[in-house]
Structure formats: structure tokens, C-alpha cells
Amino acid sequence: MKIIAGVDEVGRGPLAGPVVATSVILKEKHGIEGLRDSKKLSKRQRNKIYPIIKDQALGIGIGIVDEKIIDKINIREATFMAMEISLKKLPMVPDFALIDGECLKNQKIPNKGIIKGDSLIDSIKAASIIAKVTRDKIMEDYSIIFPEYGFDKNSGYGTKMHMEALKEFRACSIHRKTFKPVLQNMPSMTWYEKNKMLDLVGIRYFSLFLYKEKFEILKTKNIKDLNSFDIITKKSDIFYFFFIQSFYDKDKMTFNNEISKKKSIKFKSELNRYLIQNPQIVKYKCDFVKVLVSKNISHTIYFRINES
């Protein structure tokens, strides 16, 4: 029996976040009911069938290409890259691959592009569902870090609410900067300073770093929530509480263990209040973090954690 993988992607059109591709190998007689193009299923339906596919598929590979690479090589090439990655991540090498849309010309595995394959081929339908649920979860996680844009509701697509947020708050670091609506709403360092958002930018850059280091982001400070920890995260059974101080001038940034009395008092007060409200927390760490926001908005972070 030939091993055939179905391949599909999600996320070519959004203004923010990654493009996600999935390769799925199903049994010839799989018995999974309700397989359809993910776009034709409700969120509830997708979430219901997702674990069934995960449980019954012979193999699943997921490829994720982030917004920085999308900006560098363009969305079309990034989509092909994600598909290539997803095929490489399969637990077995398929004999053949069926690709939704265009074929993969540089892929060693023999493959064929099928127009509207996500409506015709079960393995491609399954791939579209896995890709959609995976990407939606990523964007829901990002919405905790960037709440103004409603990523948990729009998945980064250019909805009316998202476009209004872009105009008011400008683009953030997971927006695709080569996409016209984003390019027209890029912030400058002057804009950050004028709108008193420098600290917020530092909080979000460091939150992204933690997210990529597999920390679960529980809460980040937003524009309407000024009296709280800057970041609350969790990894394993340990909670981490962060206060962030942002700098844009490297010459004014000093890496030392000195913490102002005012910040120290605020930190301890916030921590005591939070622990009383959440008595289930047993293990925790508290850190002050200094973040250097690059003047050219290159989104490079320089930081040092000073454990208290």
C-alpha cells in the first residue's frame, strides 16, 4: 500500500502572525467522520474533530514560518517553505504527497497539486483542520501579549476592528511589515515616546522571548491595566512575575542589581496581593528585567534578568 500524505496551509492572507502548513497521512479506510475544508467548519466543529484526527492519523507534520521570514522571502515562498517543513516532520516518508493548490517543484517526494484539494481529498481536509486549529491557538496566545488587535477573534486577518487598532496603536512586532496596511501604520521611536508606549514595547518584546522559550504567558500589562505586574508566566509548576524597565538609548542603560525603593515596594505589594488572591501558587520567582528597544525598530532585545 502506498503511503500518501495530504498537505494544506493556513494563514496566507492575515496581516499578522505565521503561516502554518500541515501534512497528514491517513489510513486508507480511516473512519473519521465530518472531514471538510476547515473554512467550512465552525470553530466548535474544528475543535471537536481535531483530537480525533490527531489520534487516528498515521502521521502528522506541522511547519510554521513566522512573519519575519514572510517579510524576507514573501508569503508565497513562505507558504511553500512551511509545506516543505511539514513533510520533513512526518514520522515516516510518504511515497506521494497531494498538495492543496500548487505542487511543490523542489520537493524530493513525488507530489501533485490539486485545485480545491481541501474539498476533495480527505487527507488534505484533515491537514487543513490541523493547520487551522494550530494557527488559531498561536494567535490566541499572541492576543494575551497584544490584546488591542483582537488576534483571538480575527486570527490576524484585516477585520474592521483590526484595521482600526492598527491606525490607533500602529503595527506590533508580529505584524507582516511588507503587507501594505501594516507598512502604512508602522510606529517610529518618536511615536513610541510621544504616546508613552516605550515600556509597553519592552514588555511585549520580552513576552515574545518568553513565549518562544516555551513559557505559558498568563497575563501581560495592557494600555488600560497599569497597576499590575508587567508579565505573569508559568513554566512547569513555577510561576514567574516580571517588572520591566525599557530603554532606547544603550548609553543610558546600566545592567546592575540596583532596584529603586519605589519599584521594590510596588513589587512586594503586588506580589502579596496576587498570592493572597491565588493561594494555589506554591512555587514562584520574581524578576526585574531591563530591555533595550533598538532605535531602528529592529526588534532585537538586549536584556538581563536580575533575580530577586
Phi, psi and omega per residue, in radians:
M1 nan 2.287 3.110
K2 -1.297 2.434 3.076
I3 -1.607 2.030 -3.076
I4 -2.055 2.281 3.118
A5 -1.850 2.434 3.002
G6 -1.759 2.402 -3.048
V7 -2.251 2.315 3.075
D8 -2.586 2.853 -3.134
E9 -2.262 2.816 3.052
V10 -2.413 2.380 3.017
G11 1.923 0.445 3.081
R12 -1.312 -0.600 -3.001
G13 -1.545 -0.399 -3.064
P14 -1.074 2.793 3.099
L15 -1.573 -0.144 -3.072
A16 -2.546 2.730 3.051
G17 1.472 3.134 -3.039
P18 -1.468 2.945 2.877
V19 -1.749 2.375 -3.067
V20 -2.129 2.250 3.072
A21 -2.104 2.610 -3.140
T22 -2.357 2.441 2.994
S23 -1.958 2.316 -3.108
V24 -2.292 2.326 3.023
I25 -1.930 2.105 3.119
L26 -1.916 2.734 2.985
K27 -1.119 2.656 3.135
E28 -1.031 -0.702 3.046
K29 -2.017 1.516 -2.975
H30 -1.541 -0.552 3.113
G31 1.311 0.220 3.113
I32 -1.455 2.062 -3.104
E33 -1.590 2.618 3.043
G34 1.519 0.188 3.126
L35 -1.182 2.186 3.089
R36 -2.614 2.952 2.993
D37 -0.968 2.305 -3.065
S38 -0.993 -0.516 -3.120
K39 -1.208 -0.339 -3.125
K40 -1.692 0.096 3.102
L41 -1.964 2.585 3.043
S42 -1.315 2.893 3.101
K43 -1.033 -0.719 3.122
R44 -1.086 -0.732 3.132
Q45 -1.157 -0.734 3.118
R46 -1.098 -0.773 -3.125
N47 -1.170 -0.453 3.117
K48 -1.315 -0.728 -3.079
I49 -1.474 -0.386 -3.120
Y50 -0.911 -0.937 -3.120
P51 -1.166 -0.450 3.110
I52 -1.187 -0.760 3.095
I53 -1.102 -0.799 -3.139
K54 -1.014 -0.654 -3.082
D55 -1.335 -0.644 -2.995
Q56 -1.750 -0.295 -3.131
A57 -1.152 2.527 3.072
L58 -1.300 -0.456 3.127
G59 -2.890 2.486 3.086
I60 -2.366 2.283 3.052
G61 -2.194 2.373 -3.100
I62 -2.127 2.275 3.088
G63 -2.038 2.236 -3.126
I64 -2.155 2.183 3.098
V65 -2.114 2.105 -3.004
D66 -1.433 3.067 -3.028
E67 -1.118 -0.511 -3.141
K68 -1.160 -0.728 3.108
I69 -1.243 -0.655 3.079
I70 -0.989 -0.785 3.130
D71 -1.148 -0.527 -3.080
K72 -1.376 -0.720 -3.007
I73 -2.022 -0.069 -3.111
N74 1.489 2.740 -2.981
I75 -1.172 -0.594 3.138
R76 -1.114 -0.858 3.141
E77 -1.183 -0.600 3.106
A78 -1.142 -0.623 3.096
T79 -1.123 -0.807 3.096
F80 -1.068 -0.708 3.130
M81 -1.064 -0.770 3.134
A82 -1.080 -0.691 3.105
M83 -1.136 -0.749 3.107
E84 -1.051 -0.760 3.133
I85 -1.098 -0.741 -3.111
S86 -1.099 -0.662 3.103
L87 -1.170 -0.666 3.128
K88 -1.167 -0.471 -3.081
K89 -1.551 0.010 3.040
L90 -1.148 2.546 -3.132
P91 -1.258 -0.164 3.107
M92 -2.511 2.729 3.128
V93 -1.551 2.030 -3.138
P94 -1.251 2.725 3.075
D95 -1.343 -0.455 -3.053
F96 -2.729 2.648 3.105
A97 -2.252 2.383 3.074
L98 -1.861 2.056 -3.010
I99 -1.843 2.297 3.048
D100 -1.202 2.107 -3.126
G101 1.604 -2.127 -3.092
E102 -1.466 2.684 3.038
C103 -1.321 2.870 3.084
L104 -1.709 1.808 -2.998
K105 -1.196 -0.530 -3.089
N106 -1.727 0.165 -3.116
Q107 -1.481 2.282 3.133
K108 -1.180 -0.569 3.114
I109 -1.238 2.206 3.091
P110 -0.948 2.353 -3.083
N111 -2.633 2.848 -3.114
K112 -2.443 2.346 3.058
G113 -1.477 2.371 -3.130
I114 -2.195 2.016 3.107
I115 -1.113 2.284 -3.081
K116 0.983 0.618 3.125
G117 -1.078 -0.457 3.137
D118 -1.282 -0.056 3.029
S119 -1.918 -0.123 -3.018
L120 -2.035 -0.623 -2.998
I121 -1.953 2.181 -3.058
D122 -1.025 -0.736 -3.111
S123 -1.164 -0.568 3.077
I124 -1.262 -0.678 3.059
K125 -1.012 -0.797 3.140
A126 -1.094 -0.711 3.129
A127 -1.103 -0.685 -3.132
S128 -1.148 -0.627 3.132
I129 -1.214 -0.802 3.129
I130 -1.083 -0.744 -3.130
A131 -1.122 -0.756 -3.104
K132 -1.143 -0.821 -3.127
V133 -1.133 -0.700 3.128
T134 -1.091 -0.826 -3.111
R135 -1.191 -0.707 3.123
D136 -1.040 -0.677 3.125
K137 -1.136 -0.707 3.097
I138 -1.050 -0.788 -3.110
M139 -1.220 -0.550 3.045
E140 -1.144 -0.692 3.074
D141 -1.110 -0.744 3.130
Y142 -1.118 -0.501 -3.107
S143 -1.172 -0.393 3.066
I144 -1.236 -0.603 -3.135
I145 -1.439 -0.640 -3.094
F146 -2.169 1.237 -2.999
P147 -1.171 -0.418 -3.035
E148 -1.116 -0.471 -2.982
Y149 -1.574 -0.158 3.099
G150 1.176 0.636 -3.112
F151 -1.063 -0.443 3.117
D152 -1.241 -0.318 -3.140
K153 -1.840 -0.623 -3.052
N154 -1.873 -0.084 3.140
S155 0.951 0.396 3.115
G156 1.627 -0.066 3.124
Y157 -1.285 2.759 -3.025
G158 -1.409 1.064 3.084
T159 -1.230 2.950 3.134
K160 -1.024 -0.776 -3.132
M161 -1.099 -0.734 -3.141
H162 -1.131 -0.752 -3.124
M163 -1.147 -0.668 3.102
E164 -1.146 -0.682 3.117
A165 -1.160 -0.659 3.098
L166 -1.044 -0.734 -3.129
K167 -1.210 -0.650 -3.085
E168 -1.396 -0.749 -3.020
F169 -1.896 -0.057 -3.085
R170 1.135 3.089 -3.069
A171 -1.279 2.629 3.070
C172 -1.903 -3.096 -2.983
S173 -1.301 -0.152 3.058
I174 -1.811 0.093 3.043
H175 -1.310 2.635 3.117
R176 -1.501 1.849 -2.939
K177 -1.315 -0.164 3.074
T178 -1.622 -0.069 3.097
F179 -1.485 2.297 -2.952
K180 -0.905 -0.855 -3.125
P181 -1.068 -0.508 3.107
V182 -1.345 -0.811 -3.135
L183 -0.997 -0.574 -3.134
Q184 -1.350 -0.170 -3.080
N185 -2.276 0.687 3.102
M186 -1.396 2.392 3.103
P187 -1.428 2.792 3.009
S188 -2.058 2.920 3.097
M189 -1.095 -0.627 3.095
T190 -1.076 -0.718 3.135
W191 -1.137 -0.744 3.096
Y192 -1.011 -0.809 -3.101
E193 -1.176 -0.785 -3.118
K194 -1.043 -0.666 -3.096
N195 -1.671 0.192 3.081
K196 0.927 0.818 -3.106
M197 -1.979 0.134 -3.080
L198 -1.059 -0.792 3.128
D199 -1.095 -0.684 -3.140
L200 -1.107 -0.680 3.107
V201 -1.095 -0.780 3.102
G202 -1.054 -0.714 3.107
I203 -1.040 -0.751 -3.062
R204 -1.308 -0.656 3.069
Y205 -1.063 -0.783 -3.113
F206 -1.227 -0.590 3.066
S207 -1.069 -0.727 3.104
L208 -1.101 -0.718 3.082
F209 -1.025 -0.811 3.138
L210 -1.103 -0.719 -3.141
Y211 -1.060 -0.745 3.136
K212 -1.246 -0.328 3.054
E213 -1.594 0.257 3.040
K214 1.271 0.406 2.967
F215 -1.398 2.522 3.029
E216 -1.516 2.058 -3.125
I217 -1.463 1.995 -3.102
L218 -1.592 -0.667 -3.112
K219 -2.816 2.479 2.982
T220 -2.286 2.652 3.132
K221 -1.161 2.444 3.054
N222 -2.135 3.122 -3.022
I223 -1.061 -0.554 -3.099
K224 -1.680 0.056 -3.045
D225 -2.243 1.379 -2.979
L226 -1.613 -0.309 -3.086
N227 -1.874 1.268 3.130
S228 -2.835 3.100 3.012
F229 -1.103 2.633 3.104
D230 -1.226 -0.730 3.141
I231 -2.504 2.374 2.977
I232 -2.161 2.176 -3.112
T233 -2.318 3.023 3.105
K234 -2.528 2.454 3.039
K235 -2.508 2.173 -2.973
S236 1.030 -2.168 -3.130
D237 -1.909 0.296 -3.112
I238 -1.868 2.288 3.056
F239 -1.641 2.503 3.136
Y240 -2.170 2.278 3.127
F241 -2.021 2.223 -3.064
F242 -2.144 2.443 2.840
F243 -1.963 2.376 -3.047
I244 -2.001 2.427 2.973
Q245 -2.152 2.146 -3.050
S246 -1.797 2.535 3.089
F247 -2.305 2.590 3.005
Y248 -2.025 -0.168 3.124
D249 -1.973 1.951 -3.077
K250 -1.044 -0.567 -3.105
D251 -1.185 -0.419 -3.134
K252 -1.646 -0.032 -3.070
M253 -1.695 2.121 3.112
T254 -2.040 2.320 3.101
F255 -1.653 1.675 3.079
N256 -2.481 3.061 -3.072
N257 -1.667 0.199 -3.128
E258 -1.370 2.244 3.120
I259 -2.147 2.273 -3.104
S260 -1.084 2.613 -3.133
K261 -1.052 -0.684 3.140
K262 -1.077 -0.803 3.128
K263 -1.148 -0.701 -3.121
S264 -1.084 -0.773 3.132
I265 -1.116 -0.759 3.136
K266 -1.098 -0.751 -3.124
F267 -1.040 -0.884 -3.090
K268 -1.118 -0.668 3.123
S269 -1.124 -0.824 3.122
E270 -1.090 -0.732 -3.114
L271 -1.114 -0.808 3.139
N272 -1.068 -0.752 3.131
R273 -1.081 -0.786 -3.094
Y274 -1.162 -0.706 -3.127
L275 -1.185 -0.596 3.080
I276 -1.158 -0.704 -3.140
Q277 -1.290 -0.366 -3.105
N278 -2.256 1.242 -3.063
P279 -1.132 -0.214 3.134
Q280 -1.285 -0.263 -3.137
I281 -1.342 2.091 -3.130
V282 -1.899 -0.834 -3.115
K283 -1.822 2.262 3.124
Y284 -2.716 2.758 3.068
K285 -2.334 2.618 -3.140
C286 -2.160 2.329 -3.118
D287 -2.385 2.518 2.901
F288 -1.772 2.305 -3.080
V289 -2.170 2.358 3.064
K290 -1.873 2.212 -3.067
V291 -2.094 2.256 3.056
L292 -1.706 2.013 3.107
V293 -1.571 2.095 -3.063
S294 -1.083 2.434 -3.127
K295 -1.108 -0.535 -3.120
N296 -1.589 0.258 3.106
I297 0.939 0.745 3.140
S298 -1.452 -0.083 3.101
H299 1.123 0.472 3.011
T300 -1.586 2.319 -3.088
I301 -1.908 2.330 2.978
Y302 -2.005 2.178 -3.083
F303 -2.619 2.855 3.018
R304 -2.546 2.331 3.132
I305 -1.613 2.223 3.067
N306 -1.913 1.795 -3.094
E307 -1.224 2.379 3.096
S308 -1.727 nan nan
